[in-house]
């Protein structure tokens, strides 16, 4: 009776925070968090480890297909299979993408960029990256595609500033004032290091900067766009939603005497696409997969609803056959993604459970939590860890994806996985055992594999959307149309490159390889020949800063071209 009373009181507290009573009651009922003193252990367990893992594999991978490579095996079915469960999921995602491209203001956001870099862009450019946890100011040296490396020599100078909780809670223009001061500090450090001329900075003309903005933006020009709700607990949009981002930044720069000017703005996923396309001309997608997940795609203009372009001059449409689109991928997946009871527990305890459905089974912010919830159940129902529950493991989000990754790798710079796990959760000597580690490694592997499969389904859906729209566009064009040859070239691309960045895809053991295998399988299942059409993953290092610089170089080049044209006409 006392437990029921506590349950109802907890549910009512959750209700006061905006949850429905049913949702709050469900969250308490199935939540793994409880008083450790009330967890009674028994030497009689309900099932074996093998039984638990068999069910986990079925729950996590059954709805998407394992293709015979649960871990290190590199084989898959090479025959066309329209009943492939992952292909069916990809088709459902494709339908959602198509719907989102028409009118949804929260996703499928077209940028102002309609051309990918030609690779000839060169010069030194000041770039700023505003991410979820860091602001970076960098001086980028573009040498041209032939001479450009993808290494550290591209970034001549860089300074980073942590965006902590205090900064995220800065409201409206206060955040932009903080941002301006950090940009000023970064530029002055570059001056002190001899990379930027003090005379140039202090002259009357503002230094142009390229800005990579890691949040949704309704772009209206190369250097402007309407500020949208930001998420990630940021309050910077308070009072300025719908205001022009570039104009807001530049106004504050002038007020504070910071002698820079935003000339180009790109979303961070678009920056990844641009940075990779600068080095690899076959790049058409940019993938970010770290704490969050997002994809930018270079898509035909006819895929995007006219209303989503806002007020653009006719000259823009006359020049643009394609446009870079920030998909805001996390917004998709509602009602179609496979869901386990562990996902339901995560969702029940989430403040905004339906805001970004695809983030939950995919991104680094949540993978560790899904693993923790499943592991808590395993400890309670099997002999894992001897059935002893570490109190810290009952705390939501106490297992991060880095630790989960360590379970799979077994060894890192922090030491052996079992030793790190034991210290983190204050376990007695000998725990976790070798068998415990093997169990956790396999469970974590299933969760990561499901993530890779869903990302593959998303990429493949966008790739097919692009191809289908281009074929439709080509069929309707006259041979002499300025877009006909360009569209034909797009359809003839044998290898489509996806530039990627982010901690999960870059560092989680075997993640990138598993994702590539799923992409290959999807191409086969859809009836394509891998020798003729394929999707290839390529790392995009320092993508936000490099992409912002490439975008800025393109804007500066266009401005110079216009000035030359005006002089010739005069």
C-alpha positions as CSV (number, residue, x, y, z in Angstrom):
1,X,0.0,0.0,0.0
2,X,2.8,2.4,0.8
3,X,4.5,1.6,-2.5
4,X,1.2,2.4,-4.3
5,X,0.9,5.7,-2.4
6,X,4.5,6.6,-3.5
7,X,3.7,5.6,-7.0
8,X,0.6,7.9,-7.2
9,X,2.5,10.8,-5.6
10,X,5.3,10.5,-8.0
11,X,2.9,10.3,-10.9
12,X,1.1,13.5,-9.7
13,X,4.4,15.3,-9.5
14,X,5.1,14.3,-13.1
15,X,1.7,15.5,-14.0
16,X,2.5,19.0,-12.6
17,X,5.4,19.1,-15.0
18,X,3.2,18.7,-18.0
19,X,2.8,14.9,-18.4
20,X,-0.5,13.2,-18.6
21,X,-1.4,11.1,-15.6
22,X,-1.4,7.9,-17.6
23,X,2.1,8.7,-19.0
24,X,3.4,9.6,-15.6
25,X,2.0,6.5,-14.0
26,X,3.5,4.3,-16.8
27,X,6.9,6.0,-16.4
28,X,6.9,5.2,-12.7
29,X,5.6,1.7,-13.1
30,X,8.2,0.6,-15.7
31,X,11.1,2.8,-14.7
32,X,14.2,0.9,-13.6
33,X,15.0,3.5,-11.0
34,X,14.0,2.5,-7.5
35,X,15.3,2.4,-4.0
36,X,18.3,-0.1,-4.1
37,X,17.4,-1.3,-0.6
38,X,14.0,-2.6,-2.0
39,X,15.6,-4.7,-4.7
40,X,15.6,-8.2,-3.3
41,X,18.1,-10.5,-4.8
42,X,17.6,-14.2,-5.2
43,X,19.9,-17.1,-6.3
44,X,17.0,-18.3,-8.5
45,X,16.9,-16.3,-11.7
46,X,14.0,-16.3,-14.2
47,X,16.1,-17.0,-17.3
48,X,19.6,-17.6,-18.6
49,X,21.9,-15.1,-20.2
50,X,21.6,-16.9,-23.5
51,X,17.8,-16.6,-23.3
52,X,18.0,-12.9,-22.6
53,X,20.4,-12.3,-25.5
54,X,18.4,-14.3,-27.9
55,X,15.3,-12.2,-27.0
56,X,17.3,-9.0,-27.2
57,X,18.6,-9.9,-30.7
58,X,15.1,-10.6,-31.8
59,X,13.6,-7.4,-30.3
60,X,16.4,-5.1,-31.6
61,X,17.3,-6.7,-34.9
62,X,14.4,-8.9,-35.9
63,X,12.3,-6.0,-37.3
64,X,15.2,-4.8,-39.4
65,X,17.1,-8.0,-40.4
66,X,20.6,-9.1,-39.3
67,X,21.8,-10.3,-42.7
68,X,24.2,-12.7,-41.1
69,X,26.6,-10.2,-39.7
70,X,25.7,-9.8,-36.0
71,X,29.4,-8.9,-35.3
72,X,32.4,-9.4,-37.5
73,X,31.1,-11.5,-40.4
74,X,31.3,-9.6,-43.7
75,X,28.8,-11.5,-45.8
76,X,25.2,-10.7,-46.8
77,X,22.5,-11.7,-49.3
78,X,23.4,-10.4,-52.8
79,X,20.0,-11.1,-54.3
80,X,17.2,-8.6,-54.8
81,X,14.6,-8.9,-52.0
82,X,11.7,-6.5,-51.9
83,X,10.5,-8.2,-48.7
84,X,13.7,-7.2,-46.9
85,X,12.4,-5.7,-43.6
86,X,15.0,-2.9,-43.6
87,X,14.0,-2.0,-47.2
88,X,10.3,-1.9,-46.1
89,X,11.3,0.5,-43.3
90,X,13.3,2.6,-45.7
91,X,10.3,2.9,-48.0
92,X,8.2,4.1,-45.0
93,X,10.8,6.7,-44.2
94,X,10.8,7.7,-47.8
95,X,7.1,8.4,-47.6
96,X,7.6,10.5,-44.5
97,X,10.5,12.4,-46.2
98,X,8.3,13.2,-49.2
99,X,5.5,14.5,-47.0
100,X,7.9,16.6,-44.9
101,X,9.4,18.2,-48.1
102,X,6.1,19.8,-49.0
103,X,5.1,22.0,-46.1
104,X,6.4,20.9,-42.7
105,X,8.2,24.0,-41.3
106,X,10.3,22.0,-38.8
107,X,12.2,19.7,-41.3
108,X,13.5,19.4,-44.9
109,X,14.7,23.0,-44.8
110,X,16.2,24.2,-48.1
111,X,19.4,26.4,-47.8
112,X,20.2,29.2,-50.2
113,X,23.0,27.2,-51.7
114,X,22.1,25.6,-55.0
115,X,25.6,24.7,-56.2
116,X,28.2,22.4,-54.6
117,X,31.8,23.6,-54.6
118,X,33.8,23.2,-57.7
119,X,37.0,22.5,-55.8
120,X,38.8,25.6,-57.2
121,X,37.9,27.8,-54.2
122,X,41.1,29.0,-52.4
123,X,42.3,31.5,-49.9
124,X,42.2,32.0,-46.1
125,X,38.8,32.5,-44.5
126,X,37.5,33.1,-41.0
127,X,34.9,30.5,-39.9
128,X,32.8,30.1,-36.8
129,X,31.1,26.9,-35.7
130,X,28.2,27.2,-33.2
131,X,27.5,23.6,-31.9
132,X,25.5,22.1,-29.1
133,X,28.4,22.1,-26.7
134,X,31.2,24.2,-28.3
135,X,31.8,27.5,-30.1
136,X,34.9,27.3,-32.3
137,X,36.6,30.1,-34.2
138,X,39.0,29.0,-36.9
139,X,41.1,30.4,-39.7
140,X,40.8,28.0,-42.7
141,X,43.3,27.8,-45.5
142,X,41.6,26.5,-48.8
143,X,44.2,25.4,-51.3
144,X,41.9,24.0,-54.0
145,X,40.8,20.4,-54.5
146,X,44.0,19.2,-56.1
147,X,46.3,20.5,-53.4
148,X,43.9,20.3,-50.5
149,X,44.6,17.7,-47.8
150,X,42.0,16.5,-45.4
151,X,44.3,16.9,-42.5
152,X,45.2,19.3,-39.7
153,X,47.1,21.8,-42.0
154,X,43.7,23.0,-43.4
155,X,43.0,24.7,-40.1
156,X,45.7,27.3,-39.5
157,X,44.4,28.5,-36.2
158,X,41.5,27.5,-33.9
159,X,40.1,28.4,-30.5
160,X,37.3,26.6,-28.7
161,X,34.9,27.8,-26.1
162,X,32.6,25.5,-24.0
163,X,28.9,26.1,-24.3
164,X,27.8,24.9,-20.8
165,X,24.4,25.0,-19.1
166,X,24.9,28.6,-18.1
167,X,25.4,29.6,-21.7
168,X,22.6,27.5,-23.0
169,X,20.3,29.3,-20.6
170,X,21.2,32.8,-21.9
171,X,18.1,34.2,-23.4
172,X,17.7,35.9,-26.8
173,X,20.3,38.6,-27.6
174,X,22.3,37.8,-24.4
175,X,23.5,34.6,-26.0
176,X,24.5,36.4,-29.2
177,X,26.4,39.0,-27.1
178,X,28.3,36.1,-25.5
179,X,28.9,34.6,-28.9
180,X,30.2,38.0,-30.2
181,X,32.7,38.3,-27.3
182,X,34.0,34.8,-27.9
183,X,34.5,35.4,-31.6
184,X,36.3,38.6,-30.8
185,X,38.6,36.7,-28.4
186,X,39.3,34.1,-31.0
187,X,40.2,36.6,-33.7
188,X,42.5,38.5,-31.3
189,X,44.3,35.2,-30.4
190,X,44.7,34.6,-34.2
191,X,46.2,38.1,-34.4
192,X,48.6,37.5,-31.5
193,X,49.7,34.3,-33.2
194,X,50.5,36.2,-36.4
195,X,47.8,34.5,-38.5
196,X,45.6,37.6,-38.9
197,X,46.7,41.1,-39.6
198,X,45.9,43.5,-36.8
199,X,45.8,46.4,-39.3
200,X,43.3,44.4,-41.4
201,X,41.1,43.7,-38.4
202,X,41.1,47.2,-37.1
203,X,40.5,48.8,-40.5
204,X,37.2,50.3,-41.3
205,X,36.0,47.3,-43.3
206,X,34.6,44.4,-41.4
207,X,36.2,40.9,-41.7
208,X,33.8,38.5,-43.4
209,X,33.0,35.3,-41.5
210,X,31.3,32.0,-42.5
211,X,29.0,30.7,-39.8
212,X,28.1,27.0,-39.2
213,X,24.8,27.0,-37.2
214,X,23.9,23.6,-35.6
215,X,20.2,24.4,-35.3
216,X,17.2,24.6,-37.6
217,X,17.1,27.7,-39.8
218,X,14.6,28.9,-42.4
219,X,17.2,30.3,-44.8
220,X,16.3,33.3,-46.9
221,X,19.6,34.4,-48.3
222,X,23.3,33.3,-48.3
223,X,23.9,35.2,-45.1
224,X,20.5,35.2,-43.4
225,X,17.6,33.1,-42.3
226,X,14.7,33.1,-39.8
227,X,15.7,31.8,-36.4
228,X,13.7,28.6,-35.4
229,X,13.3,26.9,-32.1
230,X,16.7,25.5,-31.2
231,X,16.1,22.5,-28.8
232,X,19.0,21.0,-26.8
233,X,17.9,23.2,-23.8
234,X,19.0,26.4,-25.6
235,X,17.1,29.6,-24.7
236,X,18.9,31.8,-27.3
237,X,15.8,31.8,-29.5
238,X,13.6,33.3,-26.9
239,X,12.2,36.5,-28.1
240,X,14.0,36.3,-31.5
241,X,12.2,33.4,-33.3
242,X,11.5,34.5,-36.8
243,X,14.3,37.2,-36.6
244,X,17.0,37.1,-39.2
245,X,20.1,35.3,-37.8
246,X,22.7,37.1,-39.9
247,X,21.2,40.5,-39.2
248,X,20.9,39.8,-35.5
249,X,24.5,38.8,-35.3
250,X,25.8,41.7,-37.3
251,X,23.8,44.2,-35.3
252,X,25.3,43.0,-32.1
253,X,28.8,42.9,-33.6
254,X,28.4,46.6,-34.5
255,X,27.0,47.5,-31.0
256,X,30.0,45.8,-29.3
257,X,32.6,47.0,-31.8
258,X,33.5,43.5,-33.0
259,X,34.8,44.2,-36.5
260,X,33.4,41.1,-38.2
261,X,30.4,40.5,-40.4
262,X,28.4,37.3,-41.1
263,X,28.6,36.9,-44.9
264,X,27.6,33.2,-45.2
265,X,25.5,30.9,-43.0
266,X,25.2,27.1,-43.3
267,X,23.6,24.5,-41.1
268,X,26.3,22.1,-39.6
269,X,25.0,19.2,-41.7
270,X,25.2,21.3,-44.8
271,X,28.7,22.3,-43.8
272,X,29.6,18.6,-43.6
273,X,28.2,18.1,-47.2
274,X,30.1,21.1,-48.5
275,X,33.4,20.2,-46.8
276,X,33.2,16.7,-48.3
277,X,32.1,17.9,-51.7
278,X,35.0,20.3,-51.8
279,X,37.4,17.3,-51.6
280,X,35.2,14.6,-53.2
281,X,33.2,15.7,-56.2
282,X,30.8,12.7,-56.0
283,X,29.5,13.8,-52.5
284,X,25.8,14.4,-52.4
285,X,25.1,13.8,-48.7
286,X,26.5,14.9,-45.4
287,X,25.9,12.8,-42.2
288,X,26.4,13.9,-38.7
289,X,26.2,11.1,-36.1
290,X,27.5,11.9,-32.7
291,X,25.4,13.2,-29.7
292,X,22.7,13.8,-32.3
293,X,22.0,12.7,-35.8
294,X,21.2,14.7,-39.0
295,X,21.7,14.4,-42.8
296,X,22.1,17.1,-45.4
297,X,21.2,16.2,-49.0
298,X,21.7,17.8,-52.4
299,X,18.3,17.3,-53.9
300,X,16.4,18.4,-57.0
301,X,14.4,21.6,-56.4
302,X,11.2,19.9,-57.7
303,X,11.2,17.7,-54.5
304,X,10.7,20.7,-52.2
305,X,7.4,22.5,-51.8
306,X,7.5,26.0,-53.2
307,X,6.3,27.5,-50.0
308,X,9.4,26.2,-48.2
309,X,11.7,28.4,-50.3
310,X,10.1,31.6,-49.0
311,X,10.5,34.8,-50.9
312,X,13.4,34.2,-53.4
313,X,14.0,36.1,-56.7
314,X,13.1,34.5,-60.0
315,X,16.8,34.6,-60.8
316,X,17.5,32.0,-58.1
317,X,15.1,29.5,-59.6
318,X,16.5,30.2,-63.1
319,X,19.9,29.1,-61.8
320,X,19.0,26.3,-59.4
321,X,18.2,22.7,-60.5
322,X,19.2,21.3,-57.1
323,X,19.4,22.7,-53.5
324,X,21.1,21.7,-50.3
325,X,18.4,20.5,-47.8
326,X,18.9,20.2,-44.0
327,X,16.6,17.2,-43.4
328,X,16.5,17.6,-39.5
329,X,16.4,13.8,-39.6
330,X,15.6,13.3,-36.0
331,X,12.1,14.7,-36.6
332,X,11.1,11.6,-38.6
333,X,10.3,8.0,-37.7
334,X,7.2,8.6,-35.6
335,X,4.9,5.5,-35.7
336,X,7.1,3.5,-38.1
337,X,10.3,2.7,-36.1
338,X,10.5,-0.7,-34.4
339,X,10.1,-0.1,-30.6
340,X,11.2,-2.4,-27.7
341,X,10.0,-2.2,-24.1
342,X,13.3,-0.5,-23.3
343,X,12.6,2.2,-25.9
344,X,9.1,2.6,-24.2
345,X,10.8,3.2,-20.8
346,X,13.1,5.8,-22.3
347,X,10.2,7.5,-24.0
348,X,8.0,7.5,-20.9
349,X,10.7,9.3,-19.0
350,X,11.4,11.9,-21.7
351,X,10.3,15.5,-21.4
352,X,9.5,15.7,-25.2
353,X,8.9,12.0,-26.1
354,X,7.6,12.7,-29.6
355,X,9.8,15.6,-30.7
356,X,12.6,13.7,-32.3
357,X,11.6,10.0,-32.6
358,X,14.5,8.9,-34.8
359,X,17.1,10.3,-32.3
360,X,16.1,7.8,-29.6
361,X,17.3,4.5,-31.2
362,X,20.1,6.1,-33.2
363,X,22.1,9.0,-31.6
364,X,24.8,9.0,-29.1
365,X,22.8,10.9,-26.5
366,X,20.4,7.9,-26.2
367,X,22.3,4.7,-27.1
368,X,23.9,4.5,-23.7
369,X,20.5,5.0,-22.0
370,X,18.9,2.2,-24.0
371,X,21.8,0.0,-23.0
372,X,21.5,0.9,-19.4
373,X,17.8,0.2,-19.3
374,X,18.3,-3.2,-20.9
375,X,21.2,-4.1,-18.6
376,X,19.2,-3.2,-15.5
377,X,16.6,-5.7,-16.6
378,X,19.3,-8.3,-17.4
379,X,20.8,-7.9,-13.9
380,X,17.4,-8.4,-12.3
381,X,16.4,-11.4,-14.3
382,X,19.6,-13.3,-15.0
383,X,22.9,-13.9,-13.2
384,X,24.8,-11.0,-14.9
385,X,27.0,-9.3,-12.3
386,X,25.9,-12.0,-9.9
387,X,22.5,-10.4,-9.8
388,X,24.0,-7.5,-7.8
389,X,22.6,-4.1,-8.9
390,X,25.1,-1.2,-8.8
391,X,23.1,1.7,-7.3
392,X,24.5,4.2,-9.9
393,X,23.2,2.1,-12.7
394,X,19.6,2.9,-11.5
395,X,20.2,6.6,-12.3
396,X,18.8,7.6,-15.7
397,X,21.6,8.5,-18.2
398,X,24.3,7.3,-15.9
399,X,25.6,5.1,-18.8
400,X,26.9,7.2,-21.6
401,X,27.6,5.9,-25.1
402,X,31.3,6.3,-24.6
403,X,31.2,3.7,-21.8
404,X,28.9,1.5,-23.9
405,X,31.4,1.8,-26.8
406,X,34.2,0.7,-24.4
407,X,32.2,-2.4,-23.6
408,X,32.4,-3.4,-27.2
409,X,36.0,-2.4,-27.7
410,X,37.2,-4.0,-24.5
411,X,40.2,-1.7,-24.3
412,X,40.8,2.1,-24.6
413,X,43.1,4.8,-23.4
414,X,41.2,4.6,-20.1
415,X,42.2,1.0,-19.6
416,X,40.5,-2.3,-19.8
417,X,36.8,-2.2,-20.1
418,X,36.1,-4.4,-17.1
419,X,38.3,-2.2,-14.9
420,X,36.7,1.0,-16.1
421,X,33.2,-0.4,-15.6
422,X,34.1,-1.7,-12.1
423,X,35.5,1.7,-11.0
424,X,32.6,3.7,-12.5
425,X,30.0,1.6,-10.7
426,X,32.0,0.9,-7.5
427,X,31.9,-2.9,-7.9
428,X,33.8,-5.4,-5.8
429,X,37.0,-7.2,-7.2
430,X,36.3,-9.7,-9.9
431,X,33.1,-8.0,-11.1
432,X,32.4,-7.8,-13.9
433,X,33.7,-11.2,-14.8
434,X,34.8,-12.3,-18.3
435,X,31.4,-13.8,-19.0
436,X,29.7,-10.6,-17.8
437,X,31.9,-8.5,-20.2
438,X,31.0,-10.9,-23.0
439,X,27.3,-10.5,-22.3
440,X,27.5,-6.7,-22.1
441,X,29.6,-6.6,-25.3
442,X,27.0,-8.6,-27.2
443,X,24.0,-6.6,-25.9
444,X,25.7,-3.2,-26.7
445,X,26.6,-4.6,-30.1
446,X,22.9,-5.3,-30.9
447,X,21.9,-1.8,-29.9
448,X,24.6,-0.2,-32.0
449,X,23.8,-2.4,-34.9
450,X,20.1,-1.4,-34.8
451,X,21.3,2.3,-34.9
452,X,23.4,1.7,-38.0
453,X,20.6,-0.1,-39.8
454,X,18.2,2.8,-39.2
455,X,20.7,5.3,-40.4
456,X,21.3,3.2,-43.5
457,X,17.6,3.0,-44.2
458,X,17.4,6.8,-43.9
459,X,20.3,7.4,-46.2
460,X,19.0,4.9,-48.8
461,X,15.5,6.5,-48.7
462,X,17.0,9.9,-49.5
463,X,19.2,8.5,-52.2
464,X,16.2,6.8,-53.9
465,X,14.2,10.0,-53.5
466,X,16.9,12.0,-55.2
467,X,17.2,9.5,-58.1
468,X,13.5,9.2,-58.6
469,X,13.0,13.0,-58.6
470,X,15.9,13.5,-61.1
471,X,14.4,10.9,-63.4
472,X,11.1,12.7,-63.3
473,X,12.8,16.0,-63.9
474,X,14.8,14.7,-66.8
475,X,11.7,13.1,-68.4
476,X,9.9,16.5,-68.3
477,X,12.8,18.6,-69.6
478,X,13.4,19.7,-73.2
479,X,16.8,18.6,-74.6
480,X,17.9,22.3,-74.8
481,X,16.9,23.0,-71.2
482,X,19.9,24.3,-69.1
483,X,19.1,21.7,-66.5
484,X,18.9,18.6,-68.8
485,X,22.6,17.9,-69.0
486,X,23.2,18.6,-65.4
487,X,20.4,16.2,-64.3
488,X,21.6,13.5,-66.7
489,X,25.0,13.7,-65.1
490,X,23.5,13.3,-61.7
491,X,21.6,10.2,-62.7
492,X,24.8,8.8,-64.2
493,X,26.8,9.0,-61.0
494,X,28.1,5.5,-60.2
495,X,29.4,6.3,-56.7
496,X,27.5,8.6,-54.4
497,X,29.7,9.8,-51.6
498,X,28.4,10.5,-48.1
499,X,30.7,12.7,-46.0
500,X,30.4,11.8,-42.4
501,X,31.5,13.2,-39.0
502,X,30.6,12.6,-35.3
503,X,31.8,10.5,-32.4
504,X,29.5,7.5,-32.9
505,X,30.2,6.8,-36.5
506,X,33.9,7.8,-36.2
507,X,34.7,6.0,-33.0
508,X,32.2,3.3,-32.0
509,X,33.8,-0.1,-32.9
510,X,32.7,-1.4,-36.3
511,X,29.9,1.1,-36.5
512,X,30.9,2.6,-39.9
513,X,31.6,-0.8,-41.4
514,X,28.2,-2.1,-40.3
515,X,26.5,0.9,-41.7
516,X,28.3,0.4,-45.0
517,X,27.2,-3.2,-45.1
518,X,23.6,-2.3,-44.5
519,X,23.8,0.3,-47.3
520,X,25.2,-2.4,-49.6
521,X,22.4,-4.8,-48.6
522,X,19.7,-2.2,-49.3
523,X,21.1,-1.5,-52.7
524,X,21.0,-5.2,-53.5
525,X,17.6,-5.7,-52.0
526,X,16.2,-2.9,-54.2
527,X,17.5,-4.6,-57.3
528,X,20.5,-2.3,-58.0
529,X,23.9,-3.7,-59.1
530,X,26.6,-2.7,-56.6
531,X,29.1,-2.6,-59.6
532,X,27.0,0.1,-61.2
533,X,25.4,2.1,-58.3
534,X,26.7,2.4,-54.8
535,X,26.8,4.6,-51.8
536,X,30.2,5.1,-50.1
537,X,31.0,6.6,-46.7
538,X,34.0,8.9,-46.4
539,X,35.1,10.8,-43.3
540,X,34.8,14.6,-43.3
541,X,37.3,16.0,-40.9
542,X,36.8,19.4,-39.3
543,X,33.6,19.5,-41.4
544,X,31.9,22.5,-39.7
545,X,34.7,24.9,-40.0
546,X,35.9,23.7,-43.4
547,X,32.3,23.7,-44.8
548,X,31.6,27.2,-43.4
549,X,34.8,28.4,-45.1
550,X,33.9,26.8,-48.4
551,X,30.5,28.4,-48.3
552,X,32.0,31.8,-47.5
553,X,34.5,31.4,-50.4
554,X,31.6,30.7,-52.7
555,X,29.7,33.8,-51.6
556,X,32.8,36.0,-51.9
557,X,33.5,34.6,-55.4
558,X,29.9,35.3,-56.5
559,X,30.1,38.9,-55.1
560,X,33.3,39.5,-57.1
561,X,31.7,38.1,-60.2
562,X,28.8,40.4,-59.9
563,X,31.0,43.4,-59.4
564,X,33.0,42.5,-62.5
565,X,29.8,42.2,-64.5
566,X,28.6,45.6,-63.3
567,X,31.8,47.2,-64.3
568,X,31.7,45.7,-67.7
569,X,28.1,46.9,-68.2
570,X,29.1,50.4,-67.1
